[in-house]
Amino acid sequence: MQDSAISATVDFHQDGVQHGFLKLPYSHDQSAWGNVMIPITVICNGEGPTALLTGGNHGDEYEGITALLKLANRLGAEEISGRVIIVPMMNHPAVLNGTRTSPLDGGNLNRAFPGNPVGTLTEKIADYFTRYLVPLADVVLDMHSGGRTLDLLPFAATHRLADATFGARCLAGAQAFGAPYTLFMAELEEAALFDSVVESLGRVFISTELRGGGTTTPGTVALAEQGVDNVLRFAGILPGDPLPVASQALEIPSADYYRVSQHRGLLEFAVELGDWVQQGDVLARVYSLERTGEPPVDYRAPFAGMLIGRRHPARVDVGDTFAVLAVKR
């Protein structure tokens, strides 16, 4: 296999706190020998487990980015046993651009795994995480939110896995995070996700969705910070047990629970996030923006469940997911 083009300016085995970069060569019109510089912090203190903590997999999801930038400033080596690798902005070009995807190649990092060492810039980043960073880790926490186009109730998630023992460990990690909801989550395009790569390598994987709308609140950042510390306790890197938090157990059983618009127009929701609906209840209506006097199109719940996610902008287009339902498990 081709070596990665990315090099690290930090030593992953050196005790102490190091702040540096993952350096990816990028030749362009403004810099013939330029580089994409992805910030990274490594904190080591002797033998022990390793946690890989990531945010900014999508560039407009700020809750995890904020919490991890703060963690990189506050966590000392003397506080831990083992190693913490912090990458607050995995897709750094997208974060700088405030967009879900990279402005350099249009790449959606969380649809580019396991990556390619001689592919696009985004594929090279995915490959480095797959072959170099994930194998160092025992536990991986990748924090997401809805970004500019979605708003989601805050949850930690795992997946139903064939290995029951491994699946139970991943579920325990998601529960330890301490979000108001803990989900088994059927993913879209799962073969190309960071989640699938981590799980295929036998590492505990925890994902989150922490609201969205392309912003943060004091509450969502506090939840992300507490969740990070809880995961480090769960991993045995910070002392003590995760703080106990009441969390409702839910599941997104299949892709059918992601409701997709077949119309373009103005979206009006009939229910609030967190509401339970019955089969046949109106979830939302889409109004034509082309003419007056045209009745809206009703979108109804195909089955009972909780509205756990919704489109954030009021404008909707054909193909947009506008609602996500979950059920009790």
N, C-alpha and C positions, 0 to 999 in steps of 0.2 A: 504493500500500500504506500502511496506517495506520502512523504512527510508533510505536515501542515505548514502552510506559509506563515502562520501566526507564531510569534515568539512572545514569551512573557518576560517582563522586566523585573519580576519578583521571583524569589526562591520559595517554592512550595514546601520546603522542608526546614526552613530556618526559623528558629524560635524568635518571638517578638511580633511586632506589628509592622507590616510593610504596605505601603500604598504605591501602586504602579499601574502598568498598562498591559493589555494584550495588544500587540502591535501587528497590524495586518497591512502589508504593502498595497498601496492604491495609487497608481499613476494616473493623473488627470491633467486637464489643461492648466490649472492653477498651480500644480505641483508635480513635476515630472517624476520625482522620487518621493511622493507623499506616502502617508500611512493613515489608516483608520486606527485611532487610539481608544481602546475600550478600557475605562477605568476598572481597576480591580484592587481589592484589599485582601491580604492574607494575614491571619492571626494564628500563631502557633504557640503551644506551651506543652512540650513533651509528648509522651505517647498518649494515644486516645483516639476516639472516633473523629471522623471528619464530616462536617456539614457544608454542603454547597448551597448558598442562598442567592437566588437570582430574582431580578425584576427587569422591567423594560424589555421583555421579550417582544412586546408591542410598544411602540414609542409614545402612545397617547394614554397609557395606563399608569397613573402617577402614585397610587397609594403604596405599592411595593417599592418603587424607586425612592420615594421619600423616606420610608422606614429604613431602608438599607443604607442610604446615604447617612442617616442619623446614626445607625449602628456602627458604621465604619468610623465615625467620629468618637463614639463613646466607649466601645468595647476594648478593654485592656487584656493583654496576654495573661496577666496574673489572675484574671477572673475565670479562666477556662482551663479545661483539661482536654488536650487534643488540638483540633484545627478547625478554623472557620474560614471558608473561602467566600468572599462577598463580591458579587458582580451586579451592581444595582441597575445597570443599563446594558443588557445583553446586545440588543440591537441599537448601539449608540447612535448611528446615523439617523435612525427613525426617531429616537428621543430628541435629538437636536432639532429635528424638523417638526416635531409635534404631531407625527403621523403614525398610523398603525404599521405601515410598511416603509422600507428603506427608500429614501429619495435617490440613492446611488444606483440601484438596480431594480427597484420595484419589488424587492423580495420580502415576503412575509416569513419571518424567521421561524415562527411556530407552524409553518407548513413546509419547512425545508429540511427536516431531519430524515435520516441520519446525517445528511450533508454530503459534500463532495470536496476533497482537498484541491481539486483543479477546476471547480465550478465557479459560479458567481460569487461575489463578495459575501452575500448572505449564506450561500451554501458552504463557504469556507468557515464562516463563524459556527454554523451548525456542526460541521465536521470536527472542529476543535473541541467543542463541548462534548461531543459524542466520544471521541477517542482519547482525549487528554484530561478533561476536568471531571466528568462523571465517574470514570474508573477510580479517581482518588477518593470519592465520597462514600459514606455509609448511608447518609440521608440527604435528599435533595428537596428543597422548598422553592417552588417557582410561583411567585405572586403575580396574579392578574387581576384586572377589573374590567369593566365594560368599555373603557375608552370613551371616545367621543360619541359613539353611536348606540351604546347600550347602557342600561341601568339595571343592576342585579342586586338582589338581596345578598348581604355578605355571607359567604359560605366557604368552608374548606371542603375539598373533594378528593376522592380516590375513585378507583374503578373496580369492577368485579373481575377478579383474576383467577386463572385456572388453578394456580397453586394456593390452596386455602390457607396454609400457614403464612406464606408471604403476603397474601391478601389481607389477613388479619393484622399483620404488622403495619401495613400501609394504612389501614383503617384506623389503627390506634394512633398513628402519627397525625392523621387528619383530625381526629377527635382531640388530640393534645393541643392542636393549634388554638382551639377555643373560640371558633366563630359561632354566631347565633344559630347557624344551620350547618350540618355535616351531610354531604351528599355522596352517594354512589352516582357516577355521572357517565352516561353514554355520550361519547364524544363524536363530533363530526370530523371526518378526514383523519382518523386516529393514527393511521400508518405513518403520517408525516409529522407527528407531534413530538415535542420534547418528552412528554409524558411516557410515550411508548418506548422511546430509546432508553430512558432511565429504568423503567420496569423490566425491559428485556435484559438489562445488565444486572438485574437482581438487587438494585438499590431501592430503598424505601423512597417513594415519591409522594409528595404532598403538593396539591395545587390549591389556589384560592381564586375567588372572584369577590372583590371588595367594593361594591357599588360601581361607580363609573361616571359617565357624563363628561369625561375629559377634565375632571377636577378632583380635588380632595376636600374632606371636611376634617375638623379636629377629631371627630369620632372614628372615621375610617382610618386615619393615620395612627391613632392610639390603638385601634384593634390590630392593625398590621404590626406595630411595635410589640405589643403584648404577645401576639402570635409567634413572632420570630423568637422571642425569649422562651416561650413555651416549647417550641420545637427544639431549641438548643438544650433545654432541660430534658425533654423526651429522649434526645440522642445521648445524654450523659455528658455533654460538653459543659453546660452550666450546672452547678449543684442544685439539688432539690427537685421537687416534682412540678410538673406543669400546673399552673393555677387552674382550679376547677371552674368550669363555665357550663351553664345549662345550654345545651345545644339540641335542636330538633333534628331528628334523623329523617332524611328525605332521599328520593331517588329520581333521576331523570332516566327512565327505563330504555328509551330508544330515540332515534332521530325524529319519530312522529311527534314528540313532545316539543320540538322546535317548530313553531308555527310560522309559515312563510306567506308573504303577501303575493297575491296574483294580480294586484291592481296598483296603479300609481295615483297618488293624491295626498290628502290631508288625513292624518291618523288621529282618531279620537278614541281614547280608552274608556271602556265602561266599568272597569274594575281597577283597584289599586294594587300595587305590589304587595304581596303577602296575603291577598284575599284568596279564599277558597271558592272555587266555582264548581258547578255541576255540569254534567254533559248537556250540551245544548245552550248553555248560557252564552250571551254575547260577551266576547272579550273586547272587541274593538270594532270601530266602523271606519271605513275609508270613503272620504268625500272627493268627488271630482273637482279638480281645479281648472277644468276646461270650460265648464258652463254651469249656470244656475238651473234650478228646477229639476235636478237629477238626484234621485234618492241615493243615500249612501249604501255601500256594500257592507253587510254584517258578516263579521267573522266570529264563529261560535266555537266553544270548547268541544273538541271531539270526544273528550272523556273528562271525568272529574279530576281536579287537582288544584294545586296552589300556583298562582302567578308569581314565579320566582325571578323572572327577567322580562324586560320590555325594551322596545326600541326607544332611544332617548329623543332624537329629533322628531318633530311632528310630521315632517315630510317623509313619505314612504314611497318606494319604487317596487316594481315587479321583481320578485326574488329576494327581497329583504326579509330577514327573520324579524318579526315584530313582537313575538311573545314566546316565552319559554315556560312550560308547566312542569311541575314536579309532584310526586305522590309520596305518601307516607310509606316508610319501609319498616 
